Amino acid sequence: MSITLMQLLHSIVLGIVQGISEWLPISSKTQVILASQYLMGLNFDQAYAFGLFMEIGTVLAAIIYFRREVWSLIKALFGKGNADERKLFKFALVATIVTGIIAVPLYVTVDKISGGYNIGIPMVILGLILFVDAAVVKYSRSKYADDKNRKVLTDMRFKDYVLVGIAQGLAALPGVSRSGATTSTMLLLNVEAKEAFRLSFLIGIFASAAAFFVTLIFSKASVATDVASLGFEGIIVSIIIAALVSMFLIDFLLNMARKAKIVYFIIALGLIAIVGGLLISFFPLGFSAG
């Protein structure tokens, strides 16, 4: 069956929403849920499954963008990487395992959350945390002009890996941004801004890929409804659009993270999260988890 014009338009919009929101601290799941409810009339369970299912597009973009790092992880997996590659592999492995331990039970039980759960609140909290992050970065740079006191991956320890994994696991909840949570956690752990963004985006490959497969395992009926709503061709279009938009945004955000005015950039991300959270709180569009 060929895709209709309306399905095509919906596919393009949802792909753009996913491609943008995955990398900003506004929870891509939440934005896709809201958009799919509004455009396609999906109920919460179907929209939530679709929000996770759509992460496959951003996974493809991240794999392409971070192909060198991905290749390093593959080499380390087979014991052929150098010390830095093995360190990256250990970080990704620990963070991903911890994420899975926390995220899978949350995903399975999220449909039992009370309808009073306000998904805008986590976004507002994350925005405030980003303000704290900005203050930490500002203080660090004012005290140490060369910024050498801040960590990179080689300075991070096992407990840091676990904390990042916990933050990423909590992002299974509606309203919690994966990239925002992991980046904020690393900034609070005194990791350099550009390194925090890079590592957050990189380990997101495994979390997002896992989210995609988890939806296929636990939410087959919802995924089937989602595919029927857009059509198979529509799903493909949406994934491609999400990947293309993601490629652009990853590059933009990493370039911004390298700028001298990173503090203002982090504040801007915090404002985006707060405004988004407040909008969802006051204009929920019938969004509830009950």
Backbone as CSV, one residue per row, in Angstrom:
resi,resn,N_x,N_y,N_z,CA_x,CA_y,CA_z,C_x,C_y,C_z
1,MET,0.842,-1.186,0.000,0.000,0.000,0.000,0.878,1.237,0.000
2,SER,0.616,2.194,-0.896,1.438,3.386,-0.994,1.093,4.361,0.122
3,ILE,2.061,5.174,0.479,1.873,6.140,1.553,0.995,7.289,1.081
4,THR,0.103,7.773,1.953,-0.747,8.913,1.607,0.005,10.213,1.883
5,LEU,-0.482,11.302,1.336,0.160,12.598,1.552,0.157,12.965,3.026
6,MET,-0.936,12.700,3.711,-1.016,13.020,5.139,-0.016,12.195,5.938
7,GLN,0.119,10.895,5.602,1.102,10.062,6.289,2.517,10.567,6.037
8,LEU,2.772,11.011,4.819,4.098,11.546,4.490,4.401,12.795,5.305
9,LEU,3.425,13.689,5.396,3.630,14.909,6.178,3.852,14.591,7.656
10,HIS,3.061,13.666,8.177,3.232,13.247,9.564,4.616,12.635,9.774
11,SER,5.058,11.836,8.836,6.364,11.185,8.934,7.488,12.204,8.977
12,ILE,7.387,13.215,8.126,8.423,14.254,8.073,8.455,15.045,9.380
13,VAL,7.273,15.425,9.865,7.205,16.191,11.117,7.772,15.391,12.277
14,LEU,7.370,14.128,12.392,7.848,13.289,13.493,9.353,13.044,13.396
15,GLY,9.875,12.889,12.182,11.315,12.721,12.007,12.080,13.950,12.445
16,ILE,11.567,15.125,12.108,12.211,16.381,12.519,12.175,16.538,14.036
17,VAL,11.012,16.244,14.615,10.864,16.341,16.076,11.856,15.413,16.773
18,GLN,11.958,14.167,16.318,12.887,13.212,16.904,14.331,13.656,16.710
19,GLY,14.673,14.084,15.508,16.050,14.463,15.205,16.536,15.646,16.006
20,ILE,15.636,16.570,16.311,16.019,17.746,17.099,16.022,17.434,18.591
21,SER,14.940,16.848,19.073,14.755,16.703,20.520,15.667,15.652,21.152
22,GLU,16.162,14.703,20.366,17.046,13.673,20.933,18.294,14.285,21.551
23,TRP,18.780,15.379,20.994,20.062,15.942,21.412,19.926,17.176,22.286
24,LEU,18.695,17.645,22.501,18.445,18.774,23.383,17.859,18.251,24.694
25,PRO,17.969,19.035,25.781,17.495,18.551,27.097,15.987,18.680,27.264
26,ILE,15.228,18.167,26.292,13.767,18.293,26.345,13.073,16.943,26.166
27,SER,13.781,15.860,26.272,13.228,14.506,26.209,12.575,14.218,24.867
28,SER,13.301,13.551,24.006,12.775,13.215,22.679,11.530,12.346,22.781
29,LYS,11.498,11.440,23.775,10.325,10.590,23.961,9.079,11.448,24.150
30,THR,9.211,12.444,25.030,8.073,13.290,25.345,7.592,14.055,24.125
31,GLN,8.533,14.613,23.368,8.134,15.414,22.203,7.485,14.533,21.132
32,VAL,8.045,13.341,20.904,7.462,12.435,19.919,6.107,11.924,20.396
33,ILE,5.994,11.675,21.694,4.714,11.236,22.251,3.637,12.299,22.000
34,LEU,3.961,13.540,22.340,2.998,14.617,22.153,2.634,14.785,20.683
35,ALA,3.675,14.770,19.817,3.431,14.965,18.385,2.611,13.820,17.802
36,SER,2.930,12.584,18.199,2.205,11.444,17.635,0.784,11.364,18.169
37,GLN,0.580,11.787,19.425,-0.790,11.837,19.948,-1.613,12.861,19.173
38,TYR,-1.024,14.011,18.925,-1.738,15.091,18.256,-1.978,14.778,16.780
39,LEU,-0.943,14.260,16.108,-1.047,14.034,14.668,-1.801,12.758,14.321
40,MET,-1.561,11.694,15.102,-2.098,10.386,14.739,-3.158,9.860,15.700
41,GLY,-3.402,10.597,16.793,-4.428,10.180,17.740,-4.076,8.935,18.521
42,LEU,-2.790,8.677,18.747,-2.375,7.491,19.496,-2.665,7.673,20.978
43,ASN,-2.926,6.561,21.682,-3.051,6.659,23.126,-1.647,6.661,23.750
44,PHE,-1.570,6.799,25.077,-0.262,6.948,25.712,0.669,5.768,25.448
45,ASP,0.158,4.543,25.642,0.997,3.356,25.468,1.584,3.292,24.062
46,GLN,0.739,3.545,23.073,1.194,3.506,21.678,2.198,4.623,21.396
47,ALA,1.904,5.821,21.911,2.790,6.968,21.678,4.129,6.789,22.396
48,TYR,4.087,6.218,23.601,5.323,5.990,24.363,6.204,4.978,23.644
49,ALA,5.598,3.902,23.157,6.351,2.904,22.394,6.932,3.524,21.126
50,PHE,6.141,4.361,20.478,6.598,5.004,19.252,7.763,5.951,19.532
51,GLY,7.702,6.659,20.676,8.780,7.569,21.043,10.108,6.858,21.200
52,LEU,10.074,5.646,21.749,11.301,4.852,21.890,11.685,4.188,20.571
53,PHE,10.687,3.714,19.846,10.937,3.064,18.552,11.658,4.013,17.598
54,MET,11.287,5.292,17.614,11.840,6.269,16.702,13.315,6.582,16.953
55,GLU,13.846,6.126,18.069,15.244,6.413,18.375,16.202,5.691,17.430
56,ILE,15.698,4.771,16.635,16.562,4.069,15.697,17.174,5.044,14.689
57,GLY,16.438,6.096,14.337,16.970,7.091,13.402,18.159,7.829,13.969
58,THR,18.070,8.206,15.234,19.179,8.917,15.850,20.358,7.983,16.122
59,VAL,20.065,6.703,16.322,21.142,5.712,16.467,21.977,5.656,15.186
60,LEU,21.305,5.569,14.051,22.009,5.509,12.771,22.869,6.749,12.562
61,ALA,22.335,7.912,12.911,23.089,9.160,12.757,24.328,9.154,13.642
62,ALA,24.178,8.724,14.896,25.300,8.724,15.827,26.380,7.725,15.404
63,ILE,25.957,6.571,14.892,26.935,5.580,14.420,27.760,6.151,13.274
64,ILE,27.095,6.835,12.365,27.809,7.435,11.233,28.735,8.546,11.714
65,TYR,28.221,9.415,12.572,29.016,10.558,13.026,30.208,10.107,13.871
66,PHE,29.978,9.137,14.748,31.040,8.663,15.639,31.633,7.342,15.142
67,ARG,31.742,7.194,13.848,32.208,5.925,13.279,33.617,5.555,13.761
68,ARG,34.480,6.541,13.965,35.827,6.236,14.453,35.778,5.684,15.872
69,GLU,34.977,6.323,16.720,34.839,5.836,18.097,34.175,4.467,18.133
70,VAL,33.188,4.262,17.273,32.519,2.961,17.204,33.499,1.880,16.775
71,TRP,34.345,2.200,15.812,35.363,1.246,15.369,36.354,0.951,16.503
72,SER,36.671,1.985,17.294,37.563,1.779,18.439,36.938,0.833,19.452
73,LEU,35.631,0.972,19.664,34.931,0.082,20.592,34.928,-1.351,20.080
74,ILE,34.755,-1.515,18.783,34.775,-2.866,18.192,36.151,-3.502,18.368
75,LYS,37.197,-2.718,18.131,38.554,-3.244,18.306,38.801,-3.631,19.761
76,ALA,38.366,-2.766,20.681,38.567,-3.059,22.101,37.794,-4.296,22.516
77,LEU,36.611,-4.514,21.920,35.808,-5.686,22.231,36.570,-6.974,21.944
78,PHE,37.385,-6.954,20.885,38.164,-8.128,20.509,39.605,-8.060,20.998
79,GLY,39.850,-7.180,21.974,41.157,-7.106,22.607,42.255,-6.524,21.751
80,LYS,41.898,-5.712,20.755,42.913,-5.174,19.853,43.089,-3.662,19.973
81,GLY,42.364,-3.034,20.882,42.445,-1.587,21.011,43.622,-1.160,21.877
82,ASN,43.974,0.140,21.781,45.007,0.681,22.649,44.407,1.044,24.002
83,ALA,45.197,1.645,24.884,44.734,1.932,26.239,43.528,2.869,26.246
84,ASP,43.555,3.897,25.409,42.438,4.847,25.353,41.168,4.188,24.821
85,GLU,41.323,3.317,23.844,40.169,2.623,23.277,39.572,1.643,24.278
86,ARG,40.431,0.989,25.040,39.939,0.074,26.083,39.226,0.847,27.182
87,LYS,39.713,2.042,27.489,39.071,2.887,28.497,37.681,3.310,28.024
88,LEU,37.584,3.691,26.762,36.296,4.073,26.192,35.332,2.893,26.208
89,PHE,35.830,1.711,25.893,34.997,0.506,25.885,34.484,0.204,27.292
90,LYS,35.358,0.311,28.282,34.956,0.041,29.656,33.880,1.031,30.109
91,PHE,34.071,2.298,29.784,33.085,3.323,30.133,31.733,3.017,29.494
92,ALA,31.742,2.744,28.189,30.500,2.468,27.470,29.834,1.213,28.009
93,LEU,30.617,0.184,28.307,30.065,-1.080,28.789,29.404,-0.916,30.154
94,VAL,30.123,-0.310,31.098,29.582,-0.145,32.451,28.341,0.748,32.434
95,ALA,28.439,1.880,31.743,27.308,2.808,31.691,26.089,2.150,31.061
96,THR,26.304,1.357,30.024,25.191,0.701,29.332,24.553,-0.377,30.192
97,ILE,25.359,-1.168,30.897,24.820,-2.210,31.779,23.982,-1.591,32.890
98,VAL,24.511,-0.535,33.519,23.778,0.137,34.588,22.489,0.743,34.036
99,THR,22.567,1.322,32.854,21.377,1.878,32.205,20.308,0.815,32.036
100,GLY,20.700,-0.349,31.534,19.750,-1.432,31.311,19.098,-1.910,32.596
101,ILE,19.880,-2.013,33.666,19.361,-2.479,34.953,18.252,-1.558,35.448
102,ILE,18.423,-0.265,35.202,17.443,0.713,35.679,16.322,0.935,34.670
103,ALA,16.679,1.041,33.389,15.713,1.465,32.375,14.667,0.412,32.034
104,VAL,15.064,-0.854,31.934,14.112,-1.891,31.520,12.945,-2.017,32.501
105,PRO,13.201,-2.117,33.822,12.053,-2.167,34.744,11.188,-0.908,34.673
106,LEU,11.826,0.250,34.483,11.046,1.483,34.366,10.151,1.442,33.143
107,TYR,10.705,0.941,32.043,9.918,0.872,30.808,8.720,-0.064,30.967
108,VAL,8.962,-1.204,31.592,7.905,-2.206,31.743,6.774,-1.685,32.628
109,THR,7.095,-0.861,33.615,6.089,-0.411,34.577,5.578,1.000,34.320
110,VAL,6.102,1.687,33.308,5.757,3.098,33.136,4.277,3.297,32.846
111,ASP,3.612,2.308,32.250,2.193,2.476,31.957,1.328,2.387,33.209
112,LYS,1.960,2.026,34.349,1.220,1.974,35.605,1.353,3.268,36.398
113,ILE,2.135,4.207,35.852,2.324,5.474,36.543,0.998,6.208,36.626
114,SER,0.770,6.840,37.740,-0.488,7.571,37.931,-0.646,8.671,36.898
115,GLY,-1.880,8.929,36.520,-2.166,9.994,35.577,-1.778,11.354,36.123
116,GLY,-1.525,11.450,37.452,-1.117,12.714,38.033,0.361,13.014,37.823
117,TYR,1.088,12.096,37.231,2.519,12.302,36.982,2.701,13.398,35.940
118,ASN,3.300,14.500,36.337,3.481,15.651,35.453,4.824,15.536,34.766
119,ILE,4.836,15.235,33.464,6.094,15.008,32.769,6.871,16.283,32.507
120,GLY,6.245,17.439,32.759,6.979,18.688,32.579,7.942,18.949,33.719
121,ILE,7.645,18.404,34.905,8.474,18.659,36.081,9.921,18.186,35.897
122,PRO,10.163,16.940,35.401,11.558,16.524,35.196,12.329,17.449,34.249
123,MET,11.656,17.995,33.249,12.325,18.890,32.313,12.718,20.196,32.998
124,VAL,11.837,20.711,33.862,12.153,21.930,34.602,13.328,21.687,35.555
125,ILE,13.286,20.538,36.235,14.375,20.195,37.155,15.692,20.095,36.401
126,LEU,15.661,19.450,35.234,16.875,19.321,34.431,17.388,20.695,34.011
127,GLY,16.468,21.598,33.660,16.877,22.949,33.292,17.596,23.640,34.433
128,LEU,17.081,23.475,35.647,17.726,24.076,36.818,19.101,23.449,37.068
129,ILE,19.196,22.132,36.831,20.494,21.465,36.986,21.498,22.007,35.975
130,LEU,21.029,22.279,34.764,21.912,22.854,33.749,22.400,24.234,34.174
131,PHE,21.573,24.995,34.862,22.022,26.284,35.394,23.153,26.071,36.404
132,VAL,22.986,25.043,37.248,24.046,24.712,38.211,25.311,24.296,37.467
133,ASP,25.137,23.488,36.410,26.275,23.080,35.588,27.019,24.299,35.056
134,ALA,26.268,25.275,34.560,26.879,26.481,34.008,27.686,27.211,35.075
135,ALA,27.140,27.263,36.294,27.847,27.920,37.392,29.136,27.167,37.731
136,VAL,29.050,25.826,37.715,30.238,25.009,37.994,31.317,25.253,36.946
137,VAL,30.918,25.250,35.668,31.877,25.486,34.588,32.469,26.892,34.699
138,LYS,31.616,27.881,34.980,32.074,29.268,35.114,33.071,29.402,36.248
139,TYR,32.768,28.785,37.393,33.662,28.844,38.545,34.985,28.178,38.224
140,SER,34.906,27.031,37.583,36.115,26.286,37.240,37.019,27.107,36.339
141,ARG,36.428,27.745,35.331,37.235,28.485,34.371,37.764,29.785,34.955
142,SER,37.047,30.359,35.892,37.533,31.594,36.506,38.666,31.318,37.484
143,LYS,38.631,30.120,38.072,39.672,29.762,39.041,40.909,29.211,38.364
144,TYR,40.696,28.501,37.246,41.805,27.914,36.500,41.663,28.319,35.034
145,ALA,42.428,29.308,34.648,42.290,29.861,33.300,42.542,28.830,32.213
146,ASP,43.433,27.882,32.471,43.753,26.900,31.426,42.790,25.722,31.404
147,ASP,41.849,25.695,32.386,40.793,24.667,32.419,41.350,23.250,32.588
148,LYS,42.584,23.134,33.076,43.198,21.809,33.186,42.658,21.015,34.362
149,ASN,41.891,21.672,35.236,41.370,20.949,36.389,40.180,20.068,36.038
150,ARG,39.610,20.245,34.852,38.430,19.473,34.484,38.821,18.148,33.838
151,LYS,37.970,17.146,34.024,38.285,15.787,33.607,38.035,15.545,32.124
152,VAL,38.761,14.569,31.603,38.439,13.948,30.322,38.237,12.467,30.615
153,LEU,37.977,11.675,29.610,37.659,10.265,29.835,38.749,9.541,30.620
154,THR,40.006,9.825,30.321,41.110,9.118,30.992,41.155,9.407,32.488
155,ASP,40.526,10.493,32.930,40.517,10.840,34.355,39.305,10.277,35.083
156,MET,38.323,9.790,34.338,37.099,9.292,34.956,37.324,7.912,35.572
157,ARG,36.580,7.628,36.624,36.718,6.377,37.353,35.431,5.560,37.274
158,PHE,35.489,4.351,37.826,34.362,3.419,37.753,33.089,4.035,38.326
159,LYS,33.208,4.732,39.447,32.015,5.330,40.059,31.392,6.374,39.131
160,ASP,32.233,7.062,38.368,31.707,8.023,37.396,30.893,7.312,36.321
161,TYR,31.411,6.169,35.858,30.691,5.384,34.846,29.303,4.992,35.356
162,VAL,29.273,4.551,36.629,28.014,4.093,37.228,27.016,5.239,37.340
163,LEU,27.487,6.399,37.785,26.598,7.549,37.935,26.021,7.988,36.592
164,VAL,26.844,7.965,35.563,26.360,8.314,34.221,25.327,7.287,33.760
165,GLY,25.577,6.007,34.048,24.634,4.958,33.685,23.308,5.116,34.406
166,ILE,23.356,5.492,35.683,22.125,5.716,36.445,21.322,6.855,35.823
167,ALA,22.016,7.952,35.511,21.340,9.107,34.901,20.687,8.713,33.578
168,GLN,21.400,7.923,32.788,20.863,7.502,31.501,19.687,6.538,31.676
169,GLY,19.750,5.693,32.675,18.662,4.758,32.938,17.378,5.461,33.336
170,LEU,17.494,6.521,34.122,16.319,7.268,34.549,15.624,7.956,33.383
171,ALA,16.350,8.108,32.274,15.765,8.751,31.094,14.705,7.882,30.427
172,ALA,14.496,6.664,30.923,13.395,5.843,30.413,12.054,6.435,30.812
173,LEU,12.051,7.274,31.843,10.815,7.910,32.284,10.415,9.024,31.328
174,PRO,9.138,9.161,31.032,8.674,10.285,30.213,9.058,11.605,30.866
175,GLY,9.525,12.540,30.071,9.901,13.849,30.580,11.368,13.981,30.926
176,VAL,12.100,12.864,30.979,13.526,12.909,31.315,14.341,12.782,30.036
177,SER,15.178,13.756,29.766,16.010,13.750,28.567,17.258,12.923,28.790
178,ARG,17.518,11.954,27.907,18.699,11.118,28.048,19.974,11.936,27.910
179,SER,20.097,12.673,26.817,21.321,13.439,26.599,21.486,14.527,27.652
180,GLY,20.366,15.153,28.039,20.441,16.180,29.065,20.880,15.619,30.403
181,ALA,20.336,14.452,30.766,20.670,13.842,32.056,22.127,13.412,32.110
182,THR,22.608,12.761,31.057,23.992,12.278,31.074,25.000,13.416,30.963
183,THR,24.705,14.397,30.120,25.612,15.537,29.991,25.687,16.311,31.301
184,SER,24.547,16.566,31.911,24.514,17.296,33.179,25.279,16.552,34.264
185,THR,25.088,15.240,34.308,25.796,14.441,35.308,27.300,14.559,35.139
186,MET,27.775,14.461,33.905,29.223,14.560,33.676,29.759,15.955,33.958
187,LEU,28.978,16.974,33.650,29.419,18.336,33.973,29.535,18.510,35.482
188,LEU,28.578,17.953,36.232,28.650,18.019,37.688,29.798,17.186,38.238
189,LEU,30.210,16.179,37.482,31.371,15.367,37.868,32.688,16.022,37.444
190,ASN,32.581,17.258,36.950,33.748,18.052,36.574,34.400,17.608,35.266
191,VAL,33.616,17.009,34.395,34.127,16.618,33.076,34.063,17.834,32.152
192,GLU,35.049,17.993,31.294,35.063,19.086,30.333,33.778,19.075,29.515
193,ALA,33.281,20.252,29.178,32.007,20.350,28.469,32.021,19.593,27.145
194,LYS,33.036,19.815,26.336,33.078,19.152,25.028,33.186,17.640,25.175
195,GLU,33.898,17.190,26.222,34.014,15.756,26.472,32.692,15.190,26.980
196,ALA,31.995,15.939,27.813,30.707,15.495,28.344,29.692,15.301,27.223
197,PHE,29.626,16.258,26.302,28.703,16.137,25.177,29.082,14.950,24.289
198,ARG,30.365,14.823,23.997,30.821,13.738,23.116,30.496,12.374,23.715
199,LEU,30.833,12.182,24.984,30.598,10.894,25.627,29.105,10.609,25.782
200,SER,28.331,11.645,26.073,26.880,11.469,26.201,26.281,10.996,24.887
201,PHE,26.657,11.638,23.793,26.123,11.264,22.492,26.576,9.866,22.088
202,LEU,27.813,9.530,22.445,28.364,8.234,22.051,27.668,7.080,22.765
203,ILE,27.539,7.160,24.084,26.904,6.050,24.802,25.401,6.013,24.529
204,GLY,24.874,7.125,24.018,23.463,7.133,23.649,23.156,6.151,22.535
205,ILE,24.161,5.801,21.749,23.974,4.828,20.670,23.438,3.514,21.235
206,PHE,24.056,3.056,22.319,23.696,1.756,22.891,22.365,1.829,23.633
207,ALA,22.139,2.936,24.352,20.872,3.085,25.072,19.697,3.183,24.105
208,SER,19.884,3.951,23.043,18.799,4.126,22.076,18.538,2.846,21.292
209,ALA,19.612,2.141,20.936,19.444,0.870,20.230,18.712,-0.129,21.116
210,ALA,19.072,-0.151,22.398,18.404,-1.050,23.335,16.930,-0.680,23.479
211,ALA,16.647,0.633,23.527,15.258,1.087,23.647,14.435,0.616,22.457
212,PHE,15.033,0.662,21.278,14.349,0.214,20.067,13.962,-1.262,20.169
213,PHE,14.919,-2.093,20.585,14.648,-3.530,20.664,13.719,-3.882,21.829
214,VAL,13.813,-3.114,22.922,12.925,-3.355,24.052,11.471,-3.112,23.649
215,THR,11.241,-2.069,22.849,9.868,-1.808,22.392,9.355,-2.953,21.524
216,LEU,10.237,-3.534,20.715,9.823,-4.649,19.866,9.467,-5.884,20.696
217,ILE,10.162,-6.042,21.825,9.936,-7.214,22.670,8.694,-7.057,23.550
218,PHE,8.578,-5.888,24.207,7.523,-5.698,25.197,6.281,-4.989,24.661
219,SER,6.387,-4.341,23.519,5.248,-3.547,23.036,4.939,-3.834,21.570
220,LYS,4.864,-5.110,21.221,4.633,-5.485,19.827,3.324,-4.918,19.296
221,ALA,2.272,-4.984,20.098,0.963,-4.511,19.647,0.981,-3.009,19.398
222,SER,1.608,-2.265,20.305,1.677,-0.812,20.147,2.496,-0.435,18.924
223,VAL,3.630,-1.127,18.727,4.482,-0.852,17.567,3.722,-1.156,16.276
224,ALA,2.963,-2.243,16.276,2.178,-2.597,15.088,1.163,-1.504,14.761
225,THR,0.550,-0.957,15.789,-0.406,0.141,15.587,0.299,1.377,15.039
226,ASP,1.506,1.660,15.577,2.280,2.813,15.127,2.637,2.683,13.647
227,VAL,3.094,1.494,13.275,3.477,1.261,11.880,2.258,1.395,10.967
228,ALA,1.126,0.883,11.430,-0.095,0.977,10.625,-0.540,2.423,10.457
229,SER,-0.306,3.239,11.494,-0.733,4.639,11.440,0.045,5.441,10.411
230,LEU,1.350,5.180,10.326,2.192,5.916,9.376,2.388,5.164,8.074
231,GLY,2.236,3.851,8.113,2.574,3.022,6.964,4.059,2.686,7.015
232,PHE,4.422,1.548,6.436,5.830,1.138,6.465,6.722,2.172,5.793
233,GLU,6.246,2.689,4.652,7.040,3.708,3.950,7.180,4.962,4.804
234,GLY,6.127,5.312,5.536,6.168,6.482,6.400,7.173,6.327,7.522
235,ILE,7.238,5.122,8.091,8.210,4.854,9.145,9.632,5.037,8.609
236,ILE,9.890,4.516,7.410,11.220,4.645,6.807,11.567,6.118,6.572
237,VAL,10.605,6.874,6.029,10.825,8.306,5.791,11.144,9.016,7.102
238,SER,10.372,8.709,8.134,10.564,9.351,9.433,11.939,9.047,10.006
239,ILE,12.373,7.804,9.888,13.691,7.407,10.395,14.802,8.124,9.635
240,ILE,14.675,8.213,8.321,15.689,8.895,7.501,15.767,10.380,7.851
241,ILE,14.605,11.016,7.985,14.574,12.437,8.344,15.214,12.650,9.713
242,ALA,14.878,11.782,10.676,15.453,11.886,12.022,16.970,11.756,11.977
243,ALA,17.469,10.834,11.152,18.916,10.624,11.037,19.606,11.843,10.425
244,LEU,19.024,12.402,9.376,19.626,13.561,8.712,19.655,14.786,9.629
245,VAL,18.541,15.042,10.306,18.483,16.171,11.233,19.462,15.963,12.379
246,SER,19.558,14.724,12.852,20.467,14.404,13.955,21.920,14.654,13.582
247,MET,22.302,14.282,12.378,23.675,14.494,11.920,24.053,15.970,12.013
248,PHE,23.146,16.818,11.564,23.397,18.255,11.604,23.485,18.751,13.038
249,LEU,22.548,18.316,13.884,22.481,18.841,15.244,23.638,18.345,16.111
250,ILE,24.059,17.096,15.933,25.211,16.594,16.679,26.428,17.464,16.399
251,ASP,26.669,17.724,15.117,27.823,18.529,14.726,27.719,19.944,15.298
252,PHE,26.524,20.523,15.233,26.320,21.875,15.745,26.585,21.937,17.247
253,LEU,26.021,20.991,18.010,26.156,21.008,19.459,27.597,20.759,19.898
254,LEU,28.292,19.850,19.230,29.680,19.593,19.583,30.557,20.794,19.266
255,ASN,30.282,21.463,18.169,31.033,22.676,17.844,30.767,23.766,18.876
256,MET,29.522,23.887,19.305,29.189,24.878,20.327,29.861,24.545,21.648
257,ALA,29.970,23.255,21.950,30.585,22.828,23.206,32.076,23.143,23.247
258,ARG,32.678,23.364,22.094,34.107,23.692,22.027,34.357,25.195,22.121
259,LYS,33.297,25.989,22.057,33.443,27.432,22.065,33.796,27.947,23.460
260,ALA,34.415,29.128,23.466,34.809,29.737,24.739,33.597,30.109,25.588
261,LYS,32.484,30.422,24.938,31.282,30.852,25.655,30.349,29.676,25.949
262,ILE,30.930,28.541,26.302,30.148,27.344,26.579,29.174,27.565,27.733
263,VAL,29.544,28.434,28.684,28.668,28.705,29.827,27.315,29.226,29.351
264,TYR,27.334,30.163,28.395,26.088,30.723,27.893,25.295,29.681,27.096
265,PHE,26.006,28.789,26.444,25.361,27.716,25.697,24.626,26.776,26.649
266,ILE,25.264,26.426,27.760,24.637,25.547,28.754,23.420,26.231,29.370
267,ILE,23.539,27.533,29.645,22.399,28.283,30.174,21.247,28.268,29.173
268,ALA,21.564,28.433,27.898,20.538,28.409,26.856,19.821,27.062,26.829
269,LEU,20.583,25.965,26.969,19.977,24.637,27.014,19.075,24.501,28.243
270,GLY,19.523,25.083,29.358,18.702,25.052,30.566,17.391,25.788,30.374
271,LEU,17.449,26.928,29.702,16.229,27.689,29.421,15.279,26.911,28.522
272,ILE,15.854,26.232,27.534,15.028,25.412,26.633,14.290,24.336,27.429
273,ALA,15.005,23.686,28.340,14.401,22.628,29.143,13.299,23.185,30.043
274,ILE,13.561,24.320,30.679,12.579,24.910,31.595,11.335,25.362,30.837
275,VAL,11.534,26.077,29.740,10.397,26.553,28.950,9.583,25.369,28.423
276,GLY,10.293,24.352,27.913,9.597,23.167,27.409,8.810,22.478,28.502
277,GLY,9.405,22.352,29.686,8.720,21.709,30.800,7.490,22.473,31.257
278,LEU,7.608,23.793,31.296,6.478,24.619,31.705,5.349,24.552,30.688
279,LEU,5.700,24.565,29.408,4.683,24.485,28.365,3.907,23.178,28.446
280,ILE,4.648,22.078,28.656,3.990,20.775,28.757,3.134,20.698,30.017
281,SER,3.602,21.340,31.102,2.845,21.315,32.349,1.520,22.057,32.217
282,PHE,1.549,23.199,31.531,0.344,24.024,31.426,-0.519,23.688,30.214
283,PHE,0.126,23.107,29.187,-0.613,22.733,27.978,-0.303,21.282,27.633
284,PRO,-0.788,20.322,28.441,-0.415,18.917,28.295,-0.992,18.208,27.092
285,LEU,-1.902,18.800,26.365,-2.524,18.165,25.188,-3.087,16.778,25.521
286,GLY,-3.591,16.643,26.736,-4.200,15.377,27.126,-3.176,14.309,27.448
287,PHE,-1.920,14.700,27.648,-0.853,13.725,27.889,-0.895,13.251,29.331
288,SER,-1.045,11.981,29.520,-0.971,11.402,30.864,-0.540,9.982,30.760
289,ALA,0.002,9.478,31.842,0.489,8.113,31.858,-0.461,7.183,32.569
290,GLY,-1.632,7.609,32.844,-2.571,6.751,33.567,-3.502,6.023,32.655
